[in-house]
Amino acid sequence: DGGITQSPKYLFRKEGQNVTLSCEQNLNHDAMYWYRQDPGQGLRLIYYSQIVNDFQKGDIAEGYSVSREKKESFPLTVTSAQKNPTAFYLCASRLPGQEPYGYTFGSGTRLTVV
Amino acid sequence: RKEVEQDPGPFNVPEGATVAFNCTYSNSASQSFFWYRQDCRKEPKLLMSVYSSGNEDGRFTAQLNRASQYISLLIRDSKLSDSATYLCVVKDGTDKLIFGTGTRLQVFP
């Protein structure tokens, strides 16, 4: 079955470390997104990519980096510059032109700083 | 002002009740509107899209008022399994989804 796979499900990071969250999709979707969710808050957009080798900053990009070398993959790196990285991270993808059913989410990665 | 605002909740209702959620959005150029459902510690899942003419999917009815920039979701005959957080979501002209903070619904026996 097609879908989005995020890994790991849970991740613990020591302060000062960079960590990379994986997001892979086999839906042949062009656009991919990274969101962050904090308790009691809505999802906030970190980065998005509408095509391979291109990506744009979202609303809260500081302290994060991404790459889009392959259509299927959109990894997110949480750098040591991100001062409050503990959150639930969600990856999503969509195929332009298939509104409104095109947005699919992965099951998320819960990152905790220890 | 937040781009998408929702009732704060939580809503605690008995099984069989009818419950309504409201949402307002600030960007009049917004193009598409959705309700997503999110279970505790899970990813959001699309519940239904919202059209100006109103649309229904079983016990769920969504309505959009573009003039007032207002979206609603009505759930009839609530089930225990409806307990979740309901997210109002708006797509702006740049292809980004803007999420509300969500309204938590708890249906009790």
Interface residues (C-beta under 8 A of the other chain):
Chain A: A31 Y33 Y35 G40 Q41 G42 L43 R44 L45 Y48 Q50 G58 F88 L90 A92 P96 E99 P100 Y101 Y103 F105 G106 S107 G108 R110
Chain B: V4 S32 F34 R41 K42 E43 P44 K45 L46 S49 L87 D95 K96 L97 F99 G100 T101 G102
